[in-house]
Amino acid sequence: MTDTPAAGAAQTDGGKQPRSVRVVLLALMIAMMLAMLDNMIIGTAMPTIVGELGGLEHLSWVVTAYTLATAASTPVWGKLGDMYGRKSTFMTSIVIFLIGSALSGMAQNMGELIGFRAVQGLGAGGLMVGVMAIIGDLVPPRERGRYQGMMAAVMALAMIGGPLVGGTITDTWGWRWAFYINLPLGVIALAAVGVVLQLPKKRSKAGIDYLGVVLLTVGITAVVLVTTWGGTEYAWTSARIMELTGLGVASLVGFVFWQTRAAEPVLPLHIFRSRNFTLMSVIGFVTGFVMFGATLFLPLYQQSVQGASATNSGLLLLPLLGAMLVTSMVAGRVTTDTGRYKIFPVLGSALMAVGLYLLSTMDTETSRFTSGVFMAVVGLGMGCLMQITMLVAQNSVEMKDMGVASSSTTLFRTLGSSFGVAVMGALFNSRVQDVMAERTGAPGSEVTGQSAQLDAASLAKLPEAAREAYQHAVSSGTHSAFLLGAVIAVLSLAAAVFVKEVPLKGAGPRKDGTDGAAPAPAAVAEPV
């Protein structure tokens, strides 16, 4: 038995959503908020956590373990949802995430915290995939843009509010509540989904593709570790990085080979025969590459060069994230009303490339207002792309592949963010070290230490000449990083041009009062 969109359940007179569907959508927004907010909150709490638990040398693993588990589990959750039912799989991921949150809050040392964060990450992979796939089941494609735009808005709000919430919770209740806060929200989402969500039950006769899962997990883990460790923990040419690169390539090649022979492949390769799906994967990768690179270096530039306070670091990105929030909502609404969407990946990619080029022109004299305008241009571009990529990808596959389509799109965006942070970070650090050496007459590492990124306290301790040199170095580093981002964004624009605007199925009313396409059959209600 295969899923069909719950068109009958999702729409009533005049296209108004019934209360039950609105309750489910609220629960999905909470789940998305949990997955996105967690790393943002923990980042602010990390200094306090290290102060209590120690283990500074393992600090990066608190984030890396979560990221690795999320990336590796994402395609598996999508396939499990397709095989065994979306509702039960999604609820399982929520439970795992909440168990990981509770255990992380009770951690007594850094080793335990890292392990429990990996458990959290396993659940988080299912949260993000489940949200998008369930929307794909509940809402016809023509109506889907509106709700996926809402999810993009939730992501932007999480990125803005995460550091503020994390700082407030840590200062008021202690760092453990940065994890415990997930529990009541998760229980609400779990209860709403369990009671209200109605989707068909199904059971695949085929077994799980265990070999495919192992090969994909090893490949993704190796890739993420290479991009995380390369140029920081280990030199790019070191034996460890070369070993991981070889392991990653061999695992992924083996995975692709096996997927052509597996009875129930974890990532069916036939979905890539759709031109639109493949193009959306490319655009999603580029969007992740640019977004996370920008959110890493913009606060650094504003704090180091423009003298902004790091206390409310989330507010520094408000022009970018605010523009992204508004545009994603507008793009979703326009897509629902008109059924047309190709303009958004084309316009979004163009705006993103232009905005990144403008950011690359910033120097030590650039005002906060000017940099805010440049960020807003990038945000407008990202807002056009964030959820339109998911919408088009889902519209390009059959309903039986909705889960793997959602997970694949999410995975490519996650891998893009990992590569973006690594490549832009390596370029930034290299440029900062070179400029510091030129301006101070000494190796840059003697001034900046092992990292080219200094916090406000370290910057204040530098002599005035060294501080000015560092500000010029950061300006030069961000120029190189954002210029690279602009070049990468051009690839997204090239991909967007070749997108074919396939009509969206579903009940979105046109101006003449007719539907864009026949509505899909109603789903069979699942007993609750």
C-alpha positions in Angstrom: 0.0 0.0 0.0 1.4 3.4 -0.9 0.7 6.8 0.5 -1.4 9.3 -1.4 -1.8 13.0 -0.5 -4.4 13.7 2.0 -6.1 16.1 -0.3 -9.5 15.3 1.1 -8.3 15.8 4.7 -6.3 18.8 3.9 -8.8 21.0 2.3 -12.4 22.1 2.9 -14.6 24.8 1.6 -12.8 27.5 -0.2 -9.4 25.9 0.5 -9.6 26.5 4.2 -7.6 24.0 6.3 -9.6 22.1 9.0 -8.6 22.4 12.6 -7.0 19.0 12.7 -4.6 19.8 9.9 -3.8 23.1 11.5 -2.9 21.3 14.7 -0.7 18.9 12.9 1.1 21.7 11.0 1.7 23.5 14.4 3.2 20.3 15.7 5.4 20.1 12.6 6.6 23.6 13.1 7.5 22.8 16.7 9.5 19.8 15.5 11.3 21.8 12.9 12.1 24.5 15.5 13.6 21.8 17.8 15.8 20.5 15.1 17.0 23.9 14.0 17.2 25.6 17.4 19.3 23.1 19.2 22.7 23.8 17.8 22.0 27.6 17.9 21.2 27.4 21.7 24.1 25.1 22.5 26.6 27.3 20.7 25.9 30.1 23.2 26.0 27.7 26.2 29.3 26.0 25.3 31.7 28.2 27.3 29.6 27.5 30.4 29.5 23.8 29.6 33.3 23.6 29.2 33.7 25.5 32.4 31.8 22.9 34.4 32.6 19.6 32.5 36.1 20.4 31.3 37.4 18.7 28.2 38.1 21.8 26.2 40.2 19.7 23.7 37.0 17.8 22.8 34.8 20.9 22.5 34.3 20.7 18.7 33.0 17.1 19.0 29.9 18.3 20.9 28.8 19.9 17.6 30.4 17.5 15.2 28.8 14.4 16.8 25.4 16.0 16.4 26.1 17.0 12.8 27.5 13.6 11.8 24.6 11.7 13.3 22.0 14.0 11.6 23.7 13.8 8.2 24.2 10.1 8.3 20.7 9.3 9.5 18.8 11.6 7.2 18.4 9.3 4.1 17.7 6.3 6.4 14.8 8.1 8.1 13.4 9.1 4.7 13.5 5.5 3.4 12.0 4.1 6.6 9.1 6.5 6.3 8.4 5.3 2.7 8.6 1.7 3.7 6.8 1.5 7.1 4.7 4.6 7.3 5.4 8.3 7.9 3.6 8.7 11.2 5.2 6.0 13.2 8.7 6.8 11.8 8.3 10.5 12.6 7.1 9.8 16.2 10.1 7.5 16.7 12.5 10.2 15.7 10.9 12.6 18.1 11.2 10.1 21.0 14.9 9.5 20.1 15.6 13.2 20.0 13.9 13.7 23.4 15.9 10.8 24.9 19.1 12.4 23.6 18.1 15.8 25.0 17.3 14.4 28.5 20.6 12.4 28.6 22.6 15.4 27.3 21.2 17.5 30.1 22.3 14.9 32.7 25.8 14.4 31.2 28.5 14.4 33.9 31.6 14.7 31.6 32.4 15.7 28.1 32.6 12.1 26.8 29.0 11.5 27.9 27.8 14.7 26.4 29.3 13.9 23.0 27.7 10.5 23.0 24.3 11.8 24.0 24.6 14.6 21.4 25.0 11.8 18.8 21.8 10.3 20.0 20.1 13.7 19.7 21.5 14.0 16.1 20.0 10.6 15.1 16.6 11.9 16.1 17.1 15.3 14.5 17.7 13.7 11.1 14.2 12.2 11.3 12.6 15.4 12.5 13.6 17.5 9.5 12.9 14.8 6.9 9.6 13.8 8.6 8.3 17.4 8.7 8.8 17.9 4.9 7.6 14.4 3.9 4.4 14.7 6.1 3.6 18.1 4.5 4.0 16.3 1.2 1.5 13.7 2.3 -1.0 16.2 3.8 -1.0 19.0 1.3 -1.3 18.9 -2.5 1.8 20.3 -4.3 -0.1 23.4 -5.4 -0.9 24.3 -1.7 2.5 23.0 -0.4 4.5 26.1 -1.1 2.7 28.2 1.6 3.4 25.7 4.3 7.0 25.0 3.3 7.4 28.7 3.3 6.3 28.7 6.9 8.9 26.1 7.7 11.6 28.3 6.1 10.4 31.1 8.4 10.7 28.9 11.4 14.3 28.1 10.4 15.1 31.8 10.1 13.5 32.5 13.4 15.5 29.7 15.0 18.8 31.2 13.6 17.9 34.7 14.9 16.5 33.7 18.3 18.7 30.7 19.1 21.8 32.6 20.5 19.5 34.9 22.4 17.5 32.1 23.9 20.6 30.1 24.6 22.2 32.9 26.5 19.1 33.7 28.5 18.5 30.0 29.5 22.1 29.5 30.4 22.3 32.7 32.6 18.9 32.1 34.2 18.5 28.4 34.7 21.9 26.9 33.9 23.3 25.2 30.7 21.4 21.9 31.4 18.1 23.6 30.6 19.4 24.3 27.1 18.7 20.6 26.6 15.7 20.2 29.0 13.8 22.9 27.2 13.3 20.5 24.3 11.3 18.1 26.5 8.0 20.0 27.0 8.0 21.2 23.4 8.7 17.7 22.1 6.0 16.2 24.1 3.5 18.7 22.8 4.5 17.9 19.2 4.5 14.1 19.9 1.0 14.3 21.4 -0.5 16.4 18.6 1.0 14.1 15.9 -0.1 10.9 17.8 -3.7 12.0 18.3 -4.5 14.1 15.2 -2.3 13.0 12.3 -4.1 10.5 10.0 -2.0 8.8 7.4 -2.3 5.3 5.9 -0.5 2.5 7.6 1.7 0.4 5.4 4.3 -2.4 5.8 6.8 -3.2 3.1 7.6 -6.8 2.5 11.1 -6.0 1.5 13.8 -5.9 4.2 16.0 -2.9 5.1 19.0 -2.4 2.8 21.5 -2.8 5.6 24.6 -2.8 3.4 23.4 0.4 1.7 22.9 2.0 5.1 26.4 1.1 6.2 28.1 2.2 3.0 26.2 5.5 3.0 26.8 6.2 6.7 30.5 5.5 6.4 30.7 7.7 3.2 28.9 10.6 4.7 30.8 10.3 8.0 34.1 10.4 6.2 33.1 13.4 4.1 31.9 15.4 7.1 35.0 14.6 9.1 37.2 15.6 6.2 35.4 19.0 5.8 35.4 19.5 9.6 39.0 18.5 10.4 40.7 19.6 7.2 42.8 22.7 7.7 42.1 22.8 11.5 42.7 19.6 13.4 44.8 18.2 10.5 46.6 19.6 7.5 44.7 19.0 4.2 47.6 16.9 3.0 48.0 14.9 6.2 47.8 11.1 6.2 44.6 11.2 8.3 42.7 13.4 5.9 43.9 11.4 2.9 42.8 8.2 4.6 39.3 9.6 5.3 39.1 10.9 1.8 39.9 7.5 0.3 37.5 5.8 2.7 34.7 8.3 1.8 35.2 8.0 -1.9 35.4 4.2 -1.8 32.3 3.9 0.4 30.2 6.2 -1.8 31.2 4.5 -5.0 30.4 1.2 -3.5 27.1 2.6 -2.3 26.1 3.8 -5.8 27.1 0.4 -7.2 25.0 -1.5 -4.6 22.0 0.7 -5.0 21.6 -0.6 -8.6 21.3 -4.1 -7.2 19.5 -3.8 -3.9 15.9 -5.1 -3.7 14.8 -2.0 -1.7 17.6 0.6 -2.1 17.9 3.2 0.7 18.4 5.9 -2.0 16.7 4.8 -5.3 18.9 6.1 -8.1 15.9 6.3 -10.4 14.8 9.6 -8.7 17.8 11.3 -10.2 16.5 10.6 -13.7 14.2 13.5 -13.2 16.0 16.6 -14.4 14.2 18.8 -11.9 15.1 16.6 -9.0 18.7 16.6 -9.9 18.8 20.3 -10.5 17.1 20.9 -7.1 19.8 18.8 -5.4 22.5 21.0 -7.0 20.7 24.2 -5.9 20.1 22.8 -2.4 23.8 22.0 -2.1 24.8 25.5 -3.2 22.2 27.1 -0.8 23.6 25.2 2.1 27.2 26.1 1.1 26.4 29.8 1.0 24.0 30.1 3.9 26.2 28.5 6.6 29.3 30.1 5.3 27.7 33.5 5.4 26.3 33.0 8.9 29.7 32.0 10.1 31.7 35.0 8.7 29.3 37.9 8.9 29.2 38.1 12.7 33.0 37.7 12.8 33.4 40.6 10.4 30.9 42.8 12.3 32.5 42.0 15.6 36.2 42.3 14.5 36.0 45.1 11.9 32.9 47.1 12.8 33.2 46.7 16.6 29.8 45.2 17.2 29.1 43.5 20.5 29.0 39.7 20.5 26.4 39.6 23.3 23.4 39.6 20.9 25.2 37.9 18.0 21.9 36.6 16.5 20.8 40.1 15.9 23.8 40.8 13.8 22.3 38.6 11.1 18.8 40.2 11.3 18.9 41.9 7.8 19.8 38.6 6.2 17.5 36.3 8.1 14.6 38.8 8.2 14.7 39.2 4.4 14.9 35.4 4.1 11.9 35.0 6.4 9.7 37.4 4.5 10.7 36.3 1.0 10.1 32.6 1.8 6.6 33.4 3.0 5.9 35.5 -0.1 7.4 32.8 -2.5 5.2 30.2 -0.9 2.1 32.3 -1.2 2.8 33.3 -4.8 3.5 29.6 -5.8 0.2 28.6 -4.2 -1.8 31.3 -5.9 -0.3 31.0 -9.4 1.1 27.4 -9.6 4.3 28.9 -11.1 7.7 28.6 -9.4 10.6 28.7 -11.9 11.1 32.4 -11.4 12.1 31.8 -7.7 15.1 29.6 -8.2 16.3 31.8 -11.1 15.7 35.1 -9.2 16.9 33.7 -5.9 20.2 32.4 -7.4 20.8 35.7 -9.1 20.2 37.7 -6.0 22.3 35.4 -3.9 25.3 35.8 -6.3 24.9 39.6 -6.5 24.5 39.8 -2.7 27.6 37.7 -2.1 29.6 39.8 -4.5 28.5 43.0 -2.7 29.6 41.4 0.6 33.0 40.7 -0.9 33.5 44.4 -1.5 33.3 45.3 2.3 36.4 46.7 3.9 37.4 48.4 7.1 35.4 51.5 6.2 32.1 49.8 5.3 29.3 51.1 7.5 26.9 48.8 9.3 24.0 50.1 7.3 25.8 49.3 4.0 26.7 45.8 5.1 23.1 45.4 6.3 21.8 46.2 2.8 24.2 43.7 1.3 23.1 41.0 3.7 19.4 41.8 2.9 20.1 41.1 -0.8 21.6 37.7 0.1 18.6 37.0 2.4 16.2 37.8 -0.4 17.9 35.3 -2.6 18.0 32.6 0.0 14.3 33.1 0.8 13.4 32.4 -2.8 15.4 29.1 -2.6 15.0 27.6 0.8 11.7 25.7 0.4 11.0 26.0 -3.3 13.9 23.5 -3.8 12.0 21.0 -1.5 8.7 21.7 -3.2 10.0 21.1 -6.7 12.0 18.0 -5.7 8.8 16.5 -4.1 6.8 17.3 -7.2 9.3 15.5 -9.3 8.9 12.0 -7.8 6.1 9.6 -7.2 4.3 9.5 -3.8 6.1 6.2 -2.9 9.4 8.1 -3.0 8.3 11.2 -1.1 10.5 10.3 1.9 13.7 9.6 0.0 13.1 12.8 -2.1 12.7 14.9 1.1 15.7 13.2 2.8 18.0 13.5 -0.3 17.2 17.2 -0.7 17.9 17.8 3.0 21.1 15.7 2.8 22.5 17.7 -0.1 21.8 20.9 1.8 23.5 19.5 4.9 26.6 18.4 2.9 26.7 21.8 1.2 26.8 23.5 4.6 29.6 21.2 5.7 31.6 21.9 2.5 30.8 25.7 2.7 32.1 26.1 6.3 35.2 24.0 5.5 36.2 25.5 2.1 35.3 29.1 3.0 36.9 28.7 6.4 40.1 27.4 5.0 40.3 30.3 2.5 39.5 32.8 5.2 42.1 31.5 7.6 44.8 31.3 5.0 44.1 34.9 3.8 44.1 36.2 7.4 47.4 34.6 8.2 49.0 36.0 5.0 47.8 39.5 5.6 48.9 39.4 9.2 52.3 38.3 8.1 52.5 41.1 5.5 51.4 43.9 7.9 53.1 42.8 11.1 56.3 41.4 9.7 55.8 38.2 11.6 53.9 35.0 11.0 50.3 35.6 11.5 49.9 32.6 13.9 52.2 34.4 16.4 49.5 37.0 16.8 46.3 35.1 16.2 47.4 31.8 17.8 46.4 28.5 16.2 43.1 30.0 14.8 42.7 33.0 12.5 39.5 33.8 14.4 39.8 35.9 17.6 37.0 36.6 20.1 36.4 40.2 21.4 38.4 39.6 24.6 41.5 38.3 22.7 41.2 41.2 20.1 41.2 43.8 22.9 44.5 42.5 24.3 46.3 43.1 21.1 48.5 46.2 20.6 46.8 48.8 18.5 49.0 48.2 15.4 48.3 44.4 15.6 44.6 45.1 16.1 44.4 47.3 13.0 46.4 44.7 11.0 44.0 42.0 12.2 41.0 44.1 11.1 42.4 44.5 7.6 43.2 40.8 7.6 39.6 39.8 8.5 38.3 42.2 5.9 40.6 40.6 3.3 39.6 37.1 4.5 35.9 37.8 4.2 36.5 39.3 0.8 38.0 36.0 -0.5 35.4 33.9 1.3 32.4 35.8 -0.1 33.8 36.1 -3.6 34.1 32.3 -3.6 30.5 32.1 -2.4 29.4 34.4 -5.3 31.2 32.1 -7.8 29.5 29.0 -6.3 26.1 30.8 -6.4 26.5 31.2 -10.2 26.4 27.4 -10.4 23.0 27.6 -8.8 21.9 30.1 -11.3 23.0 27.9 -14.2 21.1 25.0 -12.7 18.0 27.1 -12.2 17.9 28.2 -15.8 17.4 24.6 -16.9 14.5 23.9 -14.5 11.4 22.8 -16.3 8.2 24.3 -14.9 6.1 21.2 -14.4 2.5 22.1 -13.3 1.9 21.5 -9.6 -0.8 19.0 -8.8 -3.5 20.0 -6.4 -6.3 22.4 -5.6 -4.8 25.8 -5.9 -7.5 28.1 -7.4 -6.6 30.1 -10.4 -8.0 33.6 -11.1 -10.6 32.0 -13.3 -11.8 29.9 -10.4 -10.6 26.6 -11.7 -8.0 24.3 -10.2 -4.5 24.0 -11.5 -4.9 20.2 -11.7 -7.2 17.5 -10.5 -6.9 17.0 -6.7 -5.2 13.9 -5.6 -7.4 11.2 -3.9 -8.0 11.4 -0.2 -5.9 9.4 2.1 -7.3 6.6 4.2 -7.5 7.6 7.8 -5.2 5.9 10.2 -6.8 4.7 13.4 -5.7 6.7 16.5 
